[in-house]
Amino acid sequence: MPCLILKDNISWKWCKVKKVMAGINQSRLQELVTQLYAITDELEQMFPTRHFTLDGHLVGSLGECLVADAYGLTLMPASNKGFDAVDKLGHHVEIKATQAGNRYQRVAFRHQPDYAIVIKLFADGSFEEIYNGNGALIWQEFADKKLPSNGQYQISLSKLARLNQLVEDKDRVRK
């Protein structure tokens, strides 16, 4: 498939990422995620007063890779405004991930995404889809709220799960 020229002249990066994603070894990716969790468990045993949670960029990047693989999405270079990947129809998709056992169980959005997929990542490298649908439905939840000082609106996974029940099949990112 030829590379597409995108608005931001990042087509060469997109082609490079696409070639890498085409050769992904799903079972090896899952093994590596399992090893990461085993390493953090061992560190917490060594240092019982410290938590070595896989959060921030690491969990987000893992989630983006797992979702891109599972849904056949093309990952874009990091730091695009409001999207992480593009689906087969050219839709921009924002991917959010949190880990199971995270006591906060929230994700944050800076911009209204066209489409969003939110997952909960498990220690064995599998994930649960919490939300898959149009970003406007999520953004409506922030309509009457003041923008927090960090520039990110937060929404709970339980709220996203309820919103997910309202999403029609035609408004979901297809696998």
N, C-alpha and C positions, 0 to 999 in steps of 0.2 A: 504494500500500500504506500503511495507517495506521501511525502510530508506535506502538511498543510501550512500555509503562511498565516500566522496569527497576528492580531492587532499590534502586539508589542515586539514584533520582529524577533521572536524567540523560537522560530521554527527549527533551527538547527539543534537547540537544546531538546526540544520536544522529540525530534527524530532519534537523538541519542538515548533519551529515556525510554522511548518506545522499543528500541532494539534491546535494551537491557531487560525490560519487562517481558518481552516475548520469550526469553529464555529462562524465566523464573522457575526454580525448583520448589514447588509448593511444600513437599514433605520436608525438605531441608530447612526452609523458612520456619516451619512449625517447630522443628527440632531446635533451631537457634533461639526461638522465643522461649521454649521450655528451659533451655540452658540459662538464659538471662534470669529467669525467675529462680532457678536453683542457686545461682550465684548470689542473688540478693538475699535469699533465705539463709545461706551460709554466712554472709556478712552480718546479718542481724543476730545470728547465734554467736558470732565472735564478739560483737559489740552490742550487747542487749539494750543499751540505753539510746541507740541510734536506729533510725528507720532508713532503709535503703530502697525506697519505693521507686518503681519505674514510672516516672511521671514526666510532665513537661514535653520537651521535644522528642524524647525517645519513644514514649507511648504514642504520641501523635504520629510520628513517622512510621512506627510499626503498624498502626491502624491504617494509615494511608496505603501502605504496601499491601496489607492483607485485603483491604476492600478493593483496591485496584485490580488485584489478581482475581478475586471472587466475582467481581462484576464486569470484568473485561474493560476496565477504564484505562485511559492513558494518563499517567502522572505527569504533571507539569512541573517546571522548576519551582522551588520553594518561594514563598512570599508573594504569590499572586493575590491581588485584592479580591477576597471573597470566594476563591475556588482553589482546589488542589489538583483536580483531574478533569478530564473531558470524556464524556461517554461517546458511544458510536454515532449518536445523532448530533454531536457537537455541543451538547449541553454542558455548562460549567457545573461542577459538583464540588461542594465543600464537604470534607470528611473530618469528622470529630471522633476522637476515641478517648475513653477513660478505662481504667482497669477495674476489674471486679475486686470488690473489697475496699475500694476507695471510699472512705467515709463521707466524702462530700457529694459524690454522685451527681456532678454538674458538668456542663460544658459551657464554653463561652464563645460568643460571636462578636466580631468587630463590624461586620458588614452583612447586609442582607444577601444571602446566597440565592442563586437561581434554583439549585437543588441541593439537598443536604442528606448525607448518610451519617448517622451517629451510631457508634458501636460501643459495646462493653467488651474489653479484651480479657481473656482468661490466661492463666499461667501455662496452659498446655498449647498456646498458640491459636486456639479457636476463638471465635467471637460471637456475640449475640447482637443482632440488629435491633436497635432501639427505635430508630426513626429512619425512614426513607421516603422522601417526598419533596414537594415544592418548598423552597425556603421562605416564601411569603407567609405561609401558615405559621412558621416559627416567629418571623419578624413581627407579626401581629401581636404577639405576646408582649412586645416591648413598646407598643404604640404610645401608651400613656406614662411611660417611665422615663425618668431623667437618666441621661447617659452617665454611667459611673465614671469616677475620676480616672480609672485605668483604660477607659475607652472600650470596655467589653461588657456586653450584656450577658448575664448568666441565666441558664435555664436548667432545671433539674431533669434527670433521666425519667423520673416518674411522670413529669409533665409532658416530656417528649413522647413517652409511650402512649399517653392518652391522646396526644395530637396525632400520632401515627395511626390510630384507629379511625381517624377522620379522612385519611388520605385515600383517594380512589386509586385503583390499579393503574389507570392511565397517567397518573401524576407521580409514579415511582420510577426510580432508575432501574432499568431492567438488567438482569444478569445475562 
